[in-house]
């Protein structure tokens, strides 16, 4: 395991109006080439961390740490980078401010340019909220990004998508051991209630109907619920809420550069882009991405044909991983 590294941004002003010191935690894999041209950025996703994105790369795969310098960065709120569970001031716990996708990418830009002194990223790719961060990178800093691969994500949260994550968080907040975010021990009942709701959305209807869960060693839908609950138990409850607030707020055009002009923001994404939704995803839907691609100068829609739902981008199914690798390989062939 590569050591975790830290990059501190002093007195950052968030879009929500707070000023605070922020710390990005990240890991790097491979060696940066002498011309600094082999860097690939992978932001983390909802509930995930830098370790969880390792399914996207390995020796011999399209993303290969023996060839590429891979930067796996933790989004704010995930328990590694600055989060409700690790900040030690008035913003701790339930008082944590909303930190947007825009805030995440602006801070990552400082890490890449000032911390690592990398002039251009060969690829930015990510799953789910990691895909949202990739899209934001393409809109804000197109001259710094050679190619983009957003997987099972979007450039803004759709109304039904927003309702889904709000509902799951509201369930968490209603469980007694949550104590309005002022718990003194992990509120596992609240997290399990959240995980129970999430399990029905993470996977598709056909995943359950065809009993695809048996490929994970699970025997029933109840096992799928427990599997999802166990995954989220590694997260702090207030961290889950903080990341949900990031999710609920995300729109790549909501910033001073684009002033809410969504098509203008999409049009600014000039790097070659393959947008890869899953055709059975219940909340990041193909139709949303199809509309986005129409406004992007050099983008192609390449859906994953999979019965795994949103989890098709999560590294659990070998054939989905192969499809993602094919797209990565194509994008890495782009000249800098």
Secondary structure, DSSP 8 states (H G I E B T S, - for coil): ----EEEEEEEEE-TTS-EEEEEEEEEEES---TTS--EEEEE--TT--TTGGGGG--TTSSS-TTT-EEEEE--TTSSSSS-TTT--STTSGGG-----HHHHHHHHHHIIIIIS--S-BSEEEEETHHHHHHHHHHHH-GGGBSEEEEES--SB--HHHHHHHHHHHHHHHHSGGGGGGT-SS--HHHHHHHHHHHHHHHS-HHHHHTTGGGGGT--SHHHHHHHHHHHHTTS-HHHHHHHHHHHHH-BTT-STTTTT-HHHHHHT--SEEEEB-BTT-SSS-HHHHHHHHHT-TTEEE--B--SSGGGGGTT--HHHHHHHHHHHHHHHTS--
